[in-house]
Every structure is written in structure tokens, then in C-alpha cells.
Amino acid sequence: MEKALASAWTILKRRPWLCAGLALLVIVVCALFSTRVWINSDAGRAFVEAQIDGRKAGRVGTIDIDGLSGDPLKDMRVARLTLTDSDGIWLEASNVEMAWSPTGLFSRKVDLKLVRAARIDMLRRPILSEANEDSSSNRWSVSLSDLQIAELLLREGVAGPRAAFKIDGLLTIPKDRTLSMSLTAIPLEGKGDRLDIKLGRDTSGKYRLEADIDAPEGGTLATLAGLAPEESASLKANASGTKENGDGFATLTISGNTVADVTGKITAGDLSANARIDAASLPLSERLRETIGNDASLSLAADTRKRRIPFTLMGDFAAGIFTAKGTYRSRTNELSGPLEVDLDIPSLEPLAGVNAGIKFTGDIIPSTRNPSADGQAVLTPGPDSELPFRQLDGPLQISADGEII
């Protein structure tokens, strides 16, 4: 033992840089250990609370907390949490518990294992501050595995009449590529809105979706959806299977009338889906309801066996018909190249107030920033139109850069 220590001491004397490095490492380890112990003390929790108080919570105001306890880097509890905008406190939460991991903070990710609250009281809708153009560089992502709210209280005017719910949510995505997600809202007070959504995938790749949403007339969900005070709504959905074989359906009714009916089926990787839409009762603008009509249809065909999924989408609306063909990249969740579009709108009157019809065949690149179109178009005036031509026929190119077309 003595010889080993003597040999180590000799090496250190010959290499002073190694001695300095070891000393620095010991100092860093001691500092980290001391900080970890201190952060879990009363002084450390007071420091954390001071750093949180007054911080901006995006556009919804500033956050303040009182009564921080537990371990701030693992399992902490807050007696009272408030969000304040320019008019004062608009949300108050009591007895909030949070289990989280700080390891993702370096990559701007907040990984929440559990958020539990005895009560969240939303007094009114927040007054949003102006959006910061540079806020994109400061964006954080938040993941939440388990959510439990014993009472979520929405005061009068937040979303219709006063209502209260018990909320339970779960989202787990283990490394074995399974999935478990659920969200349940049970009414405690109010009109009786109810929400129950479950989505799961097991180790064999089989998935199952179940959704049951009831929105009574004048209730929270009906108000948020923009329904008339005397209208109610219900959404039922069910799907099961794998990426190769499966089927499902979804039905939306408003005041007992079916306004949207969707069915889908996958057979040996070939996907086919169809939808029927009656827009007469949907909470849309009058112009959009006229454009869609009360007997619109959509159909989708795709080959899901490939990572680049070729598809064909066809639509038949009151305003006209269209066909769009393209390729979808499942890995990057984006289109691969432009859409091949064939469009025939007999009358632009419902859409643009123009007494004319249009046909277009060509490529369209849909984009939120720079959409564009390139193809052949035919514009034909309708009966009694005041347009000074019989027909316009030729190439059409459209490009947009922000707000400039």
C-alpha cells in the first residue's frame, strides 16, 4: 500500500498538470455536492422561490409562488401559485405537487413526471401580452407524464356558465415504442360536460383509440366550440389495429343531427378513408358553410407500407371538386415535393363574390410561409357577369412571401 502511494506521489510530482486537474475535479465535485445539499435546505428553497417569482409565463402574464417545500430538484410542493396579467390575478392554484427531472434543462426541455393540484381556479380569461418576434429563440418544450387536478373551477364567463371538473391525464412513451395516453374530465358542477379519450399502443404494434365527448347546450365545451346557446354536440370515435390492418370511425352530431361521419380502413398497408360532411349546422362562417354545403364528401387513399407514403385526396363540395396527389414523409412529418392538383370550381361567388368559374391543373406547394402554385388555369365568367371577357386561358403562377402575393 505504501509503495503504491509513493508511486502515485512520484507520478504527480513529475506531472504537475495532472495534480492540478485532480485538485480541480475534487473542487468541482465538492461544489456540486454542497450546492445539491444547500438547494434542499430552507435557504435553497427560498432562493428558488425568489428566482421564480415575477417570471414571465409567455404571453399569459407573470408567475408567483408561495410556500415552496420538498426537494426543488426532484419532488416539490407549492402551497399557492398565481398567474397575473395587466388586470391582476386571473388564475390561482393551491396545493400543487410536481415531480420532475432537471436533466433536460440544458436542451430547453422541462420533463414533468407528475403534476397534481388540489384546486385550480380560473377567475377569468387572461389578457395576452404582445407577441415577441424574437421569442422563437427562447422557446422551451414541456413534456408531462401524469396530470391530476382534483377540482378545475371555471368561473362565469371563462367558457360559458360556471363549471367545475375533475381532470386526470396520462402520457407515457417508453423506449419500447409503446404508448399510453388518456385524458378524462368528469363534471363536478355545471351543465355536465364530459370528456374521455384513450389512446394506446402495445409492444406488438397494435393500437386502440376510444373517444367519447359530450357537450350539453350552453355548457363549457359547446361555448368553446362556438355553438349556439340552444345547441348541443357529441363526438364518438373508435379505432383499432396495426399499421398494416385496422379500421375505425368517428361521428360528430349537433343537436342530434349527424354533421360529420368518418370511416377508415387499412388492409395489408393500403389505407382508405371516407368522410361525409353537412356544414349547415357547423359553427363556421356563412361563406364557408355555403362553400362546403350540406352533402360534402372527402376520400383518401394511401399506401402506408412505405416511409414515403403516396396518397390521393379527393373532395366534392358545394363549390366544386378537387383531386390532390402527393407523397408524405412519415419520418419528418412533411410532404415530399408539391401536390399535383386538379381543381374545378363552377362558381367563385360563395368563395370570393366573383361571378365566374375556374379550373386549375398544376402543382401547389402548401406552406405557412411561402405557398406557391404553377399550372394551367381557365377562368370563365358566369351568366350576367360584368367581367369584360368570355374566357381567360393560360399559365398561372402564384407565389407568396409573408403577406405579399
Disulfide bonds with the S-S distance in Angstrom:
none
